[in-house]
């Protein structure tokens, strides 16, 4: 999840987030595994309905689980589901509604560093050809 810059530094041009053609797209479809010491994946036998909200609260993340994103492995090698999340603090224009107090994961994200950002791979001005799409399919663990 990227940190949306509030404005460019003195002498600098507009930030990538300031000129984004799809503000907030990065914060509406995040696949998260482990954040700030908290596992956000679901192991076999765990109930996502209670597990994910409590872990998100523990990590102090304003995200809502959307759907399972992909089957993966936990650190101990067991099957695990990585979930898709959306931030509930986006404003009407797709900008961060809690910018000054946003979580560390948001502060440290580098725009265009991966497929979460619509500018990854040089996608500019609405050209989505460089964007990564995550296929959401039901998984059983």
PAZAPA-4460 file (N, C-alpha, C; in steps of 0.05 Angstrom, whole numbers, plus 32768, in hexadecimal, padded with zeros to 4 digits):
% residues 141
    n_x    n_y    n_z   ca_x   ca_y   ca_z    c_x    c_y    c_z   seq   type   mol
   8011   7FE9   8000   8000   8000   8000   8012   8019   8000     1      X     A
   800F   802A   7FEE   8020   8041   7FEC   8019   8057   7FFE     2      X     A
   802D   8068   8003   8029   8080   8012   8023   8096   7FFE     3      X     A
   800B   80A2   8000   8004   80B7   7FED   8011   80D1   7FF7     4      X     A
   8023   80DC   7FE8   8030   80F5   7FF0   801C   810B   7FF1     5      X     A
   801F   811C   8006   800E   8134   8008   8017   814A   7FF5     6      X     A
   802F   8148   7FEC   8039   815D   7FD9   8056   8159   7FD5     7      X     A
   8061   8164   7FBF   807D   8161   7FB9   808F   8171   7FCC     8      X     A
   80A8   8168   7FCF   80BB   8177   7FDF   80C2   8190   7FCF     9      X     A
   80CC   81A5   7FDD   80D4   81BE   7FD1   80E8   81B8   7FBB    10      X     A
   80E3   81C2   7FA3   80F5   81BE   7F8C   80F1   81A4   7F7E    11      X     A
   80E0   8193   7F88   80DA   8179   7F7B   80C1   817B   7F6A    12      X     A
   80BE   8169   7F56   80A6   8168   7F47   8091   8159   7F56    13      X     A
   8079   8157   7F4A   8063   8148   7F58   806C   812B   7F5C    14      X     A
   8063   8120   7F72   8069   8104   7F78   8059   80F2   7F66    15      X     A
   8061   80D9   7F64   8052   80C6   7F53   8035   80C3   7F5D    16      X     A
   8031   80C3   7F77   8016   80C1   7F82   8006   80DA   7F7B    17      X     A
   8012   80F1   7F7B   8004   810A   7F75   7FFA   810B   7F58    18      X     A
   8007   80FC   7F46   7FFF   80FC   7F2A   7FF3   80E2   7F21    19      X     A
   7FEB   80D1   7F35   7FE0   80B7   7F2F   7FC5   80BA   7F21    20      X     A
   7FC1   80A9   7F0C   7FA8   80A9   7EFD   7F93   8097   7F0A    21      X     A
   7F9A   8089   7F1F   7F87   8077   7F2D   7F8B   8079   7F4B    22      X     A
   7F88   8091   7F58   7F8E   8094   7F74   7F7E   8080   7F85    23      X     A
   7F8D   8073   7F97   7F81   8060   7FAA   7F7E   8043   7F9F    24      X     A
   7F84   803F   7F86   7F82   8024   7F7B   7F94   8011   7F8B    25      X     A
   7FAB   801B   7F92   7FBF   800B   7FA1   7FB4   8003   7FBD    26      X     A
   7FA3   8013   7FC8   7F99   800E   7FE3   7F7E   7FFF   7FE4    27      X     A
   7F74   7FF8   7FCC   7F5B   7FEA   7FCB   7F5E   7FCC   7FC5    28      X     A
   7F76   7FC3   7FBF   7F7A   7FA7   7FB7   7F95   7F9D   7FBF    29      X     A
   7F9B   7F9D   7FD9   7FB5   7F95   7FE3   7FB5   7F78   7FEC    30      X     A
   7FCA   7F6A   7FE5   7FCE   7F4F   7FEE   7FE4   7F50   8003    31      X     A
   7FDC   7F4B   801C   7FEF   7F4D   8033   7FF3   7F33   8040    32      X     A
   800C   7F2E   8048   8014   7F14   8055   801B   7F18   8072    33      X     A
   802D   7F2B   8078   8037   7F30   8093   803E   7F4D   8095    34      X     A
   8032   7F5B   80A9   8036   7F78   80AC   803B   7F7E   80C9    35      X     A
   8051   7F8C   80CE   8058   7F95   80E9   8056   7F7F   80FE    36      X     A
   8061   7F68   80F8   8062   7F51   810A   8048   7F41   810D    37      X     A
   8035   7F47   80FC   801B   7F39   80FD   8016   7F2A   80E3    38      X     A
   8010   7F10   80E6   8009   7F00   80CF   7FED   7F07   80C5    39      X     A
   7FEA   7F0D   80AC   7FD0   7F13   80A1   7FC6   7EFE   808E    40      X     A
   7FD3   7EE7   808E   7FCA   7ED0   807E   7FB9   7EBE   808F    41      X     A
   7FAA   7EAD   8082   7F98   7E9A   808F   7FA2   7E7E   808C    42      X     A
   7FA7   7E71   80A3   7FAF   7E55   80A2   7F97   7E42   80A1    43      X     A
   7F9C   7E2A   8099   7F86   7E15   8098   7F79   7E14   80B4    44      X     A
   7F5E   7E13   80B4   7F4F   7E10   80CD   7F49   7E2A   80DB    45      X     A
   7F56   7E40   80D2   7F50   7E5A   80DF   7F38   7E67   80D2    46      X     A
   7F28   7E75   80E2   7F10   7E83   80D9   7F17   7EA0   80D2    47      X     A
   7F17   7EA6   80B8   7F1E   7EC0   80AE   7F0D   7ED6   80BA    48      X     A
   7EF3   7ED0   80BF   7EE0   7EE4   80C8   7EE8   7EF0   80E3    49      X     A
   7EF5   7EE0   80F4   7EFE   7EEA   810E   7F1C   7EF0   810E    50      X     A
   7F2B   7EE0   8100   7F48   7EE2   80FF   7F52   7EFD   80F3    51      X     A
   7F49   7F03   80DB   7F53   7F1A   80CD   7F4D   7F34   80DA    52      X     A
   7F34   7F3A   80E3   7F2F   7F53   80F1   7F40   7F56   810A    53      X     A
   7F44   7F41   811A   7F54   7F43   8132   7F71   7F48   812C    54      X     A
   7F7C   7F3C   8117   7F98   7F40   810F   7F9C   7F5C   8103    55      X     A
   7F89   7F65   80F4   7F8B   7F80   80E9   7F8A   7F95   80FF    56      X     A
   7F7A   7F90   8114   7F79   7FA2   812B   7F93   7FA2   813A    57      X     A
   7F9E   7F8A   813D   7FB8   7F87   814B   7FCE   7F96   813D    58      X     A
   7FCE   7F95   8122   7FE2   7FA4   8112   7FDB   7FC1   810E    59      X     A
   7FC3   7FC9   8119   7FB9   7FE5   8116   7FB7   7FED   80F9    60      X     A
   7FAB   7FDC   80E9   7FA8   7FE1   80CC   7F8B   7FE6   80C6    61      X     A
   7F84   7FFC   80B8   7F69   8003   80B1   7F5F   7FF5   8098    62      X     A
   7F64   7FDB   8096   7F5E   7FCC   807E   7F47   7FB9   8083    63      X     A
   7F38   7FB3   806D   7F23   7F9F   806E   7F2A   7F88   805C    64      X     A
   7F26   7F6F   8065   7F2B   7F58   8053   7F16   7F58   803D    65      X     A
   7F1F   7F53   8024   7F0E   7F52   800D   7F08   7F35   8005    66      X     A
   7F1D   7F26   8000   7F1A   7F0B   7FF6   7F35   7EFD   7FF7    67      X     A
   7F35   7EE2   7FF7   7F4F   7ED4   7FF6   7F5C   7EDB   7FDB    68      X     A
   7F76   7EE0   7FDC   7F85   7EE7   7FC4   7F94   7ED0   7FB7    69      X     A
   7FA2   7EC1   7FC8   7FB1   7EAB   7FBC   7FBA   7E97   7FD2    70      X     A
   7FBD   7E7F   7FCA   7FC7   7E6A   7FDC   7FE5   7E6D   7FDE    71      X     A
   7FF0   7E6C   7FF6   800D   7E70   7FFA   8015   7E5D   8011    72      X     A
   802C   7E60   801C   8036   7E51   8033   803C   7E63   804A    73      X     A
   8035   7E5A   8062   803C   7E69   807A   805A   7E66   807F    74      X     A
   8066   7E75   8092   8082   7E72   8098   808A   7E55   80A0    75      X     A
   8077   7E46   80AB   807D   7E2B   80B3   8077   7E17   809D    76      X     A
   8071   7E20   8085   806D   7E0F   806E   8051   7E05   806A    77      X     A
   803E   7E0C   807C   8022   7E03   8079   8014   7E14   8065    78      X     A
   7FFF   7E08   8057   7FEF   7E18   8045   7FE2   7E30   8053    79      X     A
   7FE1   7E46   8045   7FD5   7E5F   8050   7FC9   7E6F   803A    80      X     A
   7FB4   7E7D   8040   7FA7   7E90   802D   7FB1   7EAC   8032    81      X     A
   7FBA   7EB9   801D   7FC0   7ED5   801F   7FA7   7EE4   8016    82      X     A
   7F9E   7EF7   8026   7F86   7F05   8020   7F8B   7F20   8012    83      X     A
   7F76   7F29   8004   7F75   7F43   7FF8   7F68   7F56   800C    84      X     A
   7F73   7F6F   800E   7F68   7F82   8021   7F64   7F9D   8013    85      X     A
   7F52   7FAD   801E   7F4D   7FC8   8015   7F4E   7FDB   802D    86      X     A
   7F59   7FF3   8029   7F5A   8006   803F   7F3F   8014   8041    87      X     A
   7F35   8017   8059   7F1B   8024   805D   7F1F   8042   8062    88      X     A
   7F37   804C   8061   7F3C   8068   8066   7F40   8079   804D    89      X     A
   7F3A   806E   8036   7F3C   807E   801D   7F26   8092   801C    90      X     A
   7F2E   80AA   8013   7F1A   80BF   800F   7F0C   80BC   7FF4    91      X     A
   7EF9   80CE   7FEE   7EEA   80CC   7FD5   7EFB   80CC   7FBC    92      X     A
   7F11   80DB   7FBD   7F22   80DD   7FA5   7F38   80C7   7FA4    93      X     A
   7F36   80B4   7FB7   7F4A   809F   7FB7   7F63   80A6   7FC7    94      X     A
   7F63   80BC   7FD5   7F7A   80C5   7FE5   7F77   80BB   8002    95      X     A
   7F8D   80B9   800F   7F8D   80AF   802B   7F7F   80C3   803D    96      X     A
   7F6C   80B9   804D   7F5E   80CA   8060   7F6C   80CD   807A    97      X     A
   7F81   80BD   807F   7F90   80BF   8098   7FAE   80C2   8092    98      X     A
   7FB4   80D2   807E   7FCF   80D4   8074   7FE3   80DA   808B    99      X     A
   7FDD   80ED   809C   7FF0   80F4   80B1   7FF6   80DD   80C5   100      X     A
   7FE2   80CB   80C8   7FE6   80B5   80DC   7FE4   809A   80CE   101      X     A
   7FE9   8098   80B5   7FE7   807F   80A6   7FFB   806A   80B1   102      X     A
   7FF5   8051   80AE   8006   803B   80B8   8022   803C   80AB   103      X     A
   8035   802F   80B9   8051   802E   80AF   8053   8021   8093   104      X     A
   8043   800C   808E   8044   7FFF   8075   803D   8013   805E   105      X     A
   802C   8026   8064   8024   803A   8050   803B   804F   804D   106      X     A
   8047   8056   8063   805C   806A   8062   8075   8060   8053   107      X     A
   807A   8047   8054   8093   803C   8049   8090   8031   802D   108      X     A
   8077   802F   8023   8073   8024   8008   807F   8037   7FF3   109      X     A
   808D   802B   7FE0   8099   803B   7FCA   8087   8039   7FB2   110      X     A
   807B   804F   7FAA   8069   804E   7F92   8079   8043   7F7A   111      X     A
   806B   8033   7F6A   8075   8027   7F51   8089   8010   7F57   112      X     A
   808C   8008   7F70   809F   7FF3   7F77   8095   7FD7   7F71   113      X     A
   807B   7FD4   7F6E   8070   7FB9   7F68   8055   7FBD   7F5A   114      X     A
   8048   7FA6   7F54   802F   7FA7   7F45   8018   7FB3   7F53   115      X     A
   801A   7FB9   7F6D   8004   7FC6   7F7C   8000   7FE2   7F71   116      X     A
   8015   7FEF   7F68   8013   800A   7F5E   800D   8009   7F40   117      X     A
   7FFA   801A   7F37   7FF2   801B   7F1B   8009   8026   7F09   118      X     A
   801D   8032   7F15   8034   803C   7F06   804B   8028   7F04   119      X     A
   8048   8011   7F10   805D   7FFD   7F0E   8061   7FF4   7EF1   120      X     A
   8079   7FF2   7EE9   8080   7FEA   7ECE   807C   8000   7EB9   121      X     A
   807A   8019   7EC3   8078   8030   7EB1   805C   8037   7EA8   122      X     A
   8047   802C   7EB4   802C   8033   7EAC   8026   804F   7EB4   123      X     A
   8020   805F   7EA0   801B   807C   7EA5   8002   8084   7E96   124      X     A
   7FF6   8099   7E9F   7FDF   80A5   7E91   7FC9   8092   7E8A   125      X     A
   7FC3   807F   7E9C   7FAC   806E   7E97   7FB3   8055   7E87   126      X     A
   7FCD   8050   7E81   7FD5   8038   7E73   7FD9   8022   7E87   127      X     A
   7FC6   8010   7E89   7FC7   7FFB   7E9E   7FD8   7FE3   7E95   128      X     A
   7FE6   7FE5   7E7F   7FF5   7FCD   7E75   800B   7FC4   7E88   129      X     A
   8015   7FD5   7E99   802A   7FCD   7EAC   8020   7FC4   7EC7   130      X     A
   8005   7FC4   7ECA   7FFA   7FBE   7EE4   7FF8   7FA0   7EE8   131      X     A
   7FFB   7F98   7F01   7FF8   7F7C   7F08   7FDB   7F78   7F10   132      X     A
   7FCF   7F63   7F07   7FB4   7F5C   7F0E   7FB4   7F43   7F1F   133      X     A
   7FA7   7F43   7F35   7FA5   7F2B   7F46   7F8A   7F1E   7F41   134      X     A
   7F8B   7F05   7F38   7F72   7EF6   7F34   7F68   7EEC   7F4E   135      X     A
   7F4F   7EF2   7F55   7F43   7EE9   7F6E   7F33   7ED0   7F68   136      X     A
   7F3B   7EBA   7F74   7F2C   7EA1   7F71   7F29   7E95   7F8C   137      X     A
   7F13   7E87   7F91   7F0F   7E7A   7FAB   7F24   7E64   7FAF   138      X     A
   7F2E   7E63   7FC7   7F42   7E4E   7FCE   7F39   7E41   7FE8   139      X     A
   7F3F   7E28   7FEA   7F3A   7E19   8003   7F55   7E11   800E   140      X     A
   7F57   7E13   8028   7F70   7E0B   8035   7F6B   7DF5   8049   141      X     A
***
